[in-house]
Every structure is written in C-alpha cells, then in structure tokens.
C-alpha cells in the first residue's frame, strides 16, 4: 500500500516496532521525502477484520 501523505510504498517507511504494523510505521526513507509518519489510505477498517 502507498502512504496517503507522500504516496510512497509502506516498505519505504521505517517500522517503529518489531511487529511491522502499518499503524506504527514512521518516517519515509526516501532521501528527498519529508513525510514524518506513514498515513494509511484506508479510512475505515471493516469490523469483520478486527
């Protein structure tokens, strides 16, 4: 998935913890990108998935 803020893939963002959760992904590793936090493009998560 791509970040809603900078449109780079989630793999380009630093993971904040060992679980590799997208909700805790940090800043973008692309040198020219100033995005500080991965923003999930999915606005609503289906209750069945939780």
Z-matrix of the N, CA and C atoms (Angstrom, degrees):
N
C 1 1.459
C 2 1.519 1 109.17
N 3 1.305 2 115.11 1 156.13
C 4 1.457 3 120.59 2 179.49
C 5 1.525 4 110.57 3 -105.65
N 6 1.298 5 115.38 4 148.31
C 7 1.459 6 122.56 5 178.17
C 8 1.528 7 109.42 6 -65.90
N 9 1.324 8 117.05 7 135.46
C 10 1.460 9 121.41 8 178.90
C 11 1.530 10 110.70 9 -68.19
N 12 1.311 11 117.45 10 -28.89
C 13 1.454 12 121.87 11 -176.65
C 14 1.529 13 112.48 12 -80.70
N 15 1.340 14 117.93 13 -51.39
C 16 1.474 15 120.51 14 -174.04
C 17 1.526 16 113.41 15 -111.20
N 18 1.337 17 117.02 16 -10.00
C 19 1.466 18 123.96 17 177.77
C 20 1.529 19 114.57 18 69.28
N 21 1.333 20 118.46 19 11.90
C 22 1.459 21 121.06 20 173.28
C 23 1.524 22 108.07 21 -85.04
N 24 1.316 23 116.51 22 157.69
C 25 1.465 24 119.72 23 -178.29
C 26 1.521 25 111.59 24 -66.65
N 27 1.323 26 115.86 25 159.87
C 28 1.464 27 119.69 26 179.24
C 29 1.524 28 111.43 27 -64.47
N 30 1.342 29 118.22 28 -24.29
C 31 1.463 30 121.19 29 178.28
C 32 1.529 31 111.76 30 -68.03
N 33 1.327 32 117.44 31 -21.50
C 34 1.466 33 121.36 32 179.86
C 35 1.524 34 111.81 33 -78.83
N 36 1.324 35 117.22 34 -13.64
C 37 1.466 36 121.02 35 -178.04
C 38 1.520 37 110.87 36 -95.04
N 39 1.328 38 116.10 37 143.66
C 40 1.461 39 123.29 38 179.79
C 41 1.527 40 109.21 39 -70.94
N 42 1.319 41 116.09 40 134.68
C 43 1.454 42 120.14 41 175.73
C 44 1.525 43 108.54 42 -85.18
N 45 1.334 44 116.38 43 132.96
C 46 1.458 45 121.69 44 -176.95
C 47 1.520 46 113.73 45 -82.00
N 48 1.340 47 116.47 46 -18.67
C 49 1.455 48 119.01 47 -178.00
C 50 1.524 49 110.54 48 -143.08
N 51 1.314 50 116.49 49 178.32
C 52 1.461 51 122.46 50 -176.87
C 53 1.527 52 113.12 51 -75.06
N 54 1.327 53 118.57 52 -16.37
C 55 1.457 54 121.32 53 -174.86
C 56 1.526 55 113.39 54 -79.02
N 57 1.313 56 117.92 55 -10.91
C 58 1.467 57 123.03 56 -179.11
C 59 1.524 58 112.26 57 60.34
N 60 1.305 59 117.35 58 30.90
C 61 1.457 60 121.83 59 178.96
C 62 1.520 61 110.36 60 -71.62
N 63 1.332 62 116.20 61 132.98
C 64 1.463 63 119.79 62 177.32
C 65 1.519 64 111.49 63 -65.65
N 66 1.317 65 116.59 64 -28.52
C 67 1.457 66 120.00 65 -178.72
C 68 1.531 67 111.65 66 -68.33
N 69 1.325 68 117.50 67 -18.21
C 70 1.461 69 120.55 68 -178.30
C 71 1.528 70 112.73 69 -113.07
N 72 1.320 71 116.47 70 14.08
C 73 1.465 72 119.64 71 179.65
C 74 1.527 73 109.29 72 -69.72
N 75 1.297 74 115.37 73 142.66
C 76 1.458 75 120.35 74 -176.10
C 77 1.512 76 113.67 75 -101.49
N 78 1.332 77 115.28 76 -140.30
C 79 1.460 78 120.60 77 -173.12
C 80 1.524 79 112.75 78 -67.85
N 81 1.317 80 114.12 79 159.95
C 82 1.460 81 121.58 80 -179.52
C 83 1.530 82 109.41 81 -79.68
N 84 1.332 83 117.27 82 138.81
C 85 1.465 84 122.46 83 -179.25
C 86 1.525 85 113.88 84 -88.82
N 87 1.328 86 118.25 85 -1.91
C 88 1.462 87 120.88 86 177.05
C 89 1.526 88 107.31 87 -68.79
N 90 1.355 89 118.47 88 124.03
C 91 1.477 90 120.80 89 -173.38
C 92 1.527 91 115.67 90 -54.29
N 93 1.310 92 119.01 91 -36.87
C 94 1.465 93 120.39 92 -177.76
C 95 1.524 94 113.86 93 -88.95
N 96 1.328 95 117.58 94 -1.23
C 97 1.467 96 121.40 95 -176.44
C 98 1.527 97 110.70 96 -91.59
N 99 1.328 98 115.76 97 137.55
C 100 1.465 99 120.83 98 -179.36
C 101 1.530 100 112.74 99 -105.06
N 102 1.349 101 116.76 100 8.82
C 103 1.467 102 121.21 101 -179.19
C 104 1.532 103 109.54 102 -64.87
N 105 1.314 104 117.04 103 126.61
C 106 1.467 105 122.36 104 -176.26
C 107 1.523 106 113.83 105 -96.85
N 108 1.344 107 118.16 106 -15.15
C 109 1.454 108 120.91 107 -176.28
C 110 1.521 109 109.84 108 -153.16
N 111 1.343 110 116.71 109 132.63
C 112 1.465 111 121.05 110 176.74
C 113 1.513 112 109.09 111 -65.37
N 114 1.317 113 116.88 112 131.53
C 115 1.459 114 122.00 113 177.82
C 116 1.520 115 108.26 114 -116.14
N 117 1.319 116 116.16 115 116.70
C 118 1.459 117 122.46 116 -176.90
C 119 1.528 118 110.11 117 -66.35
N 120 1.338 119 117.86 118 128.92
C 121 1.463 120 119.72 119 -179.94
C 122 1.522 121 114.02 120 -72.30
N 123 1.323 122 117.03 121 -13.61
C 124 1.462 123 120.16 122 179.50
C 125 1.529 124 108.52 123 -82.96
N 126 1.309 125 116.66 124 115.27
C 127 1.469 126 120.76 125 -176.85
C 128 1.532 127 111.81 126 -78.18
N 129 1.310 128 116.88 127 -39.41
C 130 1.462 129 120.42 128 -178.37
C 131 1.521 130 108.86 129 -124.93
N 132 1.310 131 116.08 130 133.58
C 133 1.464 132 121.05 131 177.72
C 134 1.527 133 108.10 132 -100.45
N 135 1.312 134 114.93 133 130.15
C 136 1.451 135 120.18 134 -179.61
C 137 1.525 136 109.55 135 -59.29
N 138 1.315 137 116.42 136 133.19
C 139 1.458 138 121.15 137 -177.87
C 140 1.531 139 111.81 138 -59.74
N 141 1.326 140 117.51 139 -29.06
C 142 1.464 141 120.70 140 179.88
C 143 1.528 142 111.80 141 -66.15
N 144 1.306 143 117.38 142 -25.69
C 145 1.458 144 121.04 143 -178.68
C 146 1.522 145 112.24 144 -81.61
N 147 1.304 146 117.66 145 -17.54
C 148 1.467 147 120.44 146 -176.51
C 149 1.484 148 112.21 147 -83.87
